[in-house]
Amino acid sequence: MALLEIENLSVAFATSGGTFRAVDKLSLSVQSNDILAIVGESGSGKSVAMMAVMGLLPWTAKVTADKLNFNGIDLLNLNARMRKKVIGKDIAMIFQEPMSSLNPCFTVGFQLAEALRVHLGMNRAERRKRSIELLELVGIPAPEKRLSAFPHQLSGGMSQRVMIAMAISCNPKLLIADEPTTALDVTIQAQILDLLVSLQSETDMGLVLITHDMGVVAETADRVVVQYAGQKAEEQPVKKLFAEPHHPYTSALLAALPERATSQILPSIPGVVPGQFDRPKGCLFSPRCAYATDLCRTVEPKRAEAALGHALCHYPLVDGEPTKNQKVS
């Protein structure tokens, strides 16, 4: 049994202009000791899908799924009391902006100790000892002094490390890291990623890494889910995805990497991710796809087999060319 099982997850928001589906029939699974990366442009619904797992979406969001299970627990029908026992303890999340995720009114020590008190029932001495251990584990120097520091007294890298310490404080079975290296310089990014991977291997927890950086994916993940406009475009093991992408969107993302550029001008994907009012009738990627045909523009594609990366495409790419040799019409 998978640690996290998601089948046909959809998240819709009620707006003044109607209903907007931010996540559209997303299916994925995460095993223990597994690193799954979810990649895609901003607006692809990556964070929203994981916020649905955490139960942190606002009341305006309508969450539906055929299955949304964690370690055998049905997260869709979890009552508030049980959710408090699971979220934060067995499932933890590192949020995208550490400077805004930490409470500016409380010290680092207080915020670390709160989770230990609520979930593990530790007394004051035990909480202090464990907090120092956690700060040492994430590489913060002089941890005893940092316990009395407020978030504004920490750098971005330090704040991110504190967030990681809080997330792993109760030894979660599943850790969701939402853009954990955003706004950090390259050196600190590498340190944070190395820290997450080492913690994951030491504790056998499942790790979901949300990112738009394909370089991060190549160095850390075991499997990749490529998300576009709320839908899963493709899913493959990392090496296979980089060797042969099957969805035109994945291929375009990889082609835009500087190390793959064959000229001085980097390739780009024209257009933007469709929003509420500009979603095309057929394939959502068709307005931006170099291989789109009239069929793509009018009929929703079906998901391909596993050998083709479960690509949501009428003509999955094989050896860089669309199947059936279809051309632009």
C-alpha positions in Angstrom: 0.0 0.0 0.0 1.3 3.4 -1.0 1.9 6.0 1.7 -0.1 8.6 -0.2 -2.6 7.7 -2.8 -4.4 10.3 -4.9 -7.0 9.4 -7.6 -8.8 12.0 -9.7 -8.3 14.9 -7.3 -10.0 18.0 -8.4 -10.1 21.4 -6.6 -12.5 24.1 -7.8 -12.8 27.7 -6.5 -16.0 29.7 -6.6 -15.4 33.1 -8.1 -17.5 36.1 -9.2 -17.1 34.9 -12.8 -18.1 31.3 -12.1 -16.1 28.2 -11.1 -12.4 27.8 -11.7 -10.8 24.3 -11.6 -7.3 24.8 -10.3 -6.6 21.0 -10.1 -8.2 18.7 -12.6 -8.4 15.0 -12.0 -4.9 14.6 -10.7 -3.7 11.1 -9.8 -0.3 10.2 -8.1 1.1 8.1 -5.4 4.1 8.3 -3.0 5.8 5.4 -1.3 7.9 5.4 1.9 11.5 6.3 1.1 10.3 7.8 -2.2 11.2 11.3 -3.6 8.5 12.5 -6.0 8.9 15.9 -7.8 6.0 17.8 -9.1 7.1 20.3 -11.7 5.4 22.9 -13.9 5.0 26.6 -14.5 3.4 29.0 -12.0 -0.4 28.5 -12.1 -0.2 24.8 -12.8 -1.9 23.9 -9.5 1.1 22.2 -7.9 0.8 23.9 -4.5 -3.0 23.8 -4.5 -3.0 20.0 -4.9 -0.7 19.5 -1.9 -2.7 22.1 0.2 -5.7 20.0 -0.5 -3.9 17.0 1.0 -3.0 19.1 4.0 -6.6 20.4 4.4 -5.4 24.0 4.3 -7.5 25.4 1.5 -10.1 28.1 2.2 -13.8 27.4 2.4 -14.3 28.7 -1.1 -12.5 25.6 -2.4 -14.4 22.5 -3.3 -12.2 19.3 -3.1 -13.4 16.1 -4.7 -11.5 12.8 -5.3 -12.1 9.2 -6.0 -9.4 8.5 -3.4 -7.3 10.7 -1.1 -5.6 8.4 1.3 -2.6 8.7 3.6 -1.3 5.5 5.2 -4.7 4.0 5.0 -6.5 7.1 6.3 -9.2 8.7 4.2 -8.2 12.4 4.2 -11.4 13.5 2.5 -13.7 12.3 5.4 -11.3 13.1 8.2 -13.0 15.0 11.1 -11.3 18.1 12.6 -10.1 16.2 15.7 -8.4 13.4 13.8 -6.9 15.9 11.2 -5.1 17.7 14.1 -3.5 14.4 15.1 -2.3 13.6 11.5 -1.4 17.0 10.0 1.8 18.4 11.5 2.8 15.1 13.0 2.6 12.4 10.3 2.3 14.8 7.3 4.3 18.0 7.4 4.9 20.8 4.9 7.6 23.3 4.3 6.0 26.4 2.9 7.2 28.5 0.0 8.0 31.7 1.9 9.8 31.1 5.2 9.8 34.8 6.2 6.0 34.9 6.0 5.4 31.4 7.3 7.1 32.0 10.6 5.1 34.0 13.2 7.0 37.3 13.7 5.6 37.7 17.2 7.1 34.6 18.7 10.7 33.3 19.1 12.1 30.4 17.1 12.2 28.3 20.3 8.5 28.9 21.1 7.4 28.0 17.5 9.6 24.8 17.5 8.4 23.8 21.0 4.7 24.3 20.2 4.6 21.3 17.8 6.5 19.2 20.3 4.1 20.0 23.0 0.9 19.5 21.0 1.8 16.4 19.1 4.3 14.6 21.4 3.3 15.9 24.8 6.9 16.8 25.9 7.6 18.9 29.0 9.5 22.1 28.9 13.0 20.6 29.5 12.3 17.9 26.8 11.1 20.5 24.3 14.2 22.6 24.8 16.5 19.7 24.4 14.7 18.5 21.3 14.6 22.0 19.8 18.4 22.3 20.1 18.9 18.9 18.5 16.6 19.9 15.6 18.5 23.2 15.0 21.8 21.3 15.1 20.4 18.7 12.7 19.5 21.4 10.1 22.9 23.0 10.4 22.2 26.2 12.4 25.2 27.3 14.5 24.9 28.2 18.2 21.4 26.7 18.4 20.9 27.6 22.1 21.2 31.3 21.2 18.9 30.9 18.1 16.1 29.7 20.3 15.6 33.2 21.7 15.8 34.9 18.2 12.8 36.3 16.4 12.2 35.5 12.7 13.3 39.0 11.6 16.7 38.4 13.1 17.3 35.4 10.8 18.5 35.4 7.2 16.4 33.7 4.5 18.5 30.6 4.6 18.3 30.4 8.4 14.5 30.9 8.3 14.2 28.1 5.8 16.2 25.8 8.0 14.0 26.7 11.0 11.0 25.8 8.8 12.6 22.4 8.0 13.3 21.8 11.7 9.7 22.5 12.5 8.5 20.2 9.8 10.6 17.3 10.8 10.3 17.8 14.6 7.7 15.0 15.0 9.4 12.6 12.5 6.7 12.8 9.8 6.1 9.9 7.5 5.5 12.3 4.6 7.1 15.7 4.0 5.9 18.1 1.4 8.4 20.8 0.4 6.9 23.6 -1.6 9.6 25.4 -3.5 12.0 25.0 -0.6 14.9 26.9 -2.4 12.9 29.9 -3.7 14.6 33.3 -3.1 17.8 31.6 -1.7 21.2 32.1 -3.3 22.7 29.1 -5.2 25.0 28.0 -2.4 22.2 27.9 0.2 19.9 26.2 -2.3 22.4 23.3 -2.6 22.7 23.1 1.1 19.0 23.0 1.7 18.5 20.3 -1.0 21.3 18.2 0.4 19.8 18.5 3.9 16.3 17.4 2.7 17.7 14.4 0.8 19.9 13.3 3.7 17.0 13.6 6.2 14.7 11.7 3.8 17.2 8.8 3.5 17.9 8.7 7.2 14.2 8.5 8.3 12.7 6.6 5.3 10.0 9.2 5.0 8.2 10.0 1.7 9.2 13.4 0.2 7.1 15.4 -2.3 9.2 18.2 -3.8 7.2 21.0 -5.6 9.4 23.0 -7.9 9.7 24.6 -11.3 13.5 24.0 -11.5 14.3 21.0 -13.6 17.9 21.0 -12.4 16.7 20.4 -8.8 14.5 17.6 -10.1 17.5 15.9 -11.9 19.6 16.0 -8.8 17.1 14.9 -6.1 14.0 13.1 -7.3 13.2 9.5 -8.1 10.1 10.1 -10.1 8.6 13.2 -11.7 5.0 14.4 -12.2 4.8 17.2 -14.8 1.7 19.3 -14.2 0.0 21.7 -16.6 -3.1 23.8 -16.0 -4.1 21.6 -13.1 -3.7 18.3 -15.0 -1.0 15.7 -14.9 0.7 15.9 -18.3 3.2 13.2 -17.8 4.8 10.9 -15.1 8.1 9.1 -15.4 11.2 8.1 -13.5 13.7 10.9 -13.6 16.3 9.4 -15.9 13.7 8.2 -18.4 11.9 11.6 -18.4 15.2 13.5 -19.2 16.2 10.9 -21.8 12.9 10.8 -23.6 10.0 13.0 -22.7 6.7 11.9 -24.2 4.5 15.0 -23.7 5.2 18.1 -25.9 5.0 20.3 -22.8 7.7 18.2 -21.0 9.9 18.3 -24.1 9.5 22.1 -24.3 10.4 22.5 -20.6 13.6 20.4 -21.1 14.5 22.2 -24.3 14.5 25.5 -22.4 17.3 24.4 -20.1 20.5 26.4 -20.7 22.6 23.3 -20.8 20.5 21.9 -23.6 20.5 25.0 -25.7 21.9 24.5 -29.2 22.1 28.2 -30.0 22.7 31.5 -28.2 18.9 32.1 -27.9 17.1 29.9 -25.4 13.9 28.3 -26.8 10.7 29.4 -25.1 7.1 28.2 -24.9 4.8 30.8 -26.4 1.7 32.0 -24.5 0.8 31.4 -20.9 -0.9 28.7 -18.8 -4.7 29.0 -19.3 -6.7 30.5 -16.5 -10.4 30.6 -15.8 -11.6 32.4 -18.9 -9.3 31.2 -21.6 -9.3 27.4 -21.2 -9.3 25.8 -24.7 -11.9 23.2 -25.7 -9.7 20.2 -26.4 -6.1 19.7 -25.1 -5.2 22.5 -22.6 -1.7 22.7 -24.1 -2.9 22.9 -27.7 -2.7 26.8 -28.1 1.0 26.6 -27.2 1.9 23.2 -28.8 4.0 23.0 -32.0 2.4 19.7 -32.9 -1.3 20.6 -32.3 -3.9 19.5 -34.9 -7.6 20.2 -35.2 -8.2 17.1 -33.2 -6.1 18.5 -30.4 -8.0 21.8 -30.4 -11.5 20.2 -30.2 -11.3 16.8 -28.4 -9.9 16.2 -24.9 -7.0 13.7 -25.1 -6.9 10.4 -23.3 -4.1 9.3 -21.1 -1.4 7.1 -22.8 0.0 3.9 -21.4 2.8 3.7 -18.9 5.4 3.1 -21.6 4.6 6.5 -23.0 4.8 8.2 -19.6 1.0 8.3 -19.0 1.1 11.3 -21.3 -2.2 13.2 -21.6 -1.8 13.7 -25.3 -3.3 12.6 -28.6 0.1 12.1 -30.1 2.7 11.3 -27.5 6.3 11.9 -28.6 8.5 9.0 -29.5 12.2 9.8 -30.4 11.2 13.5 -30.3 8.5 13.1 -32.9 4.7 12.9 -32.4 3.2 9.4 -33.0 1.5 8.8 -36.3 3.8 11.5 -37.8 1.1 14.2 -37.3 2.1 17.7 -38.4 0.8 21.1 -37.6 -2.5 21.9 -39.4 
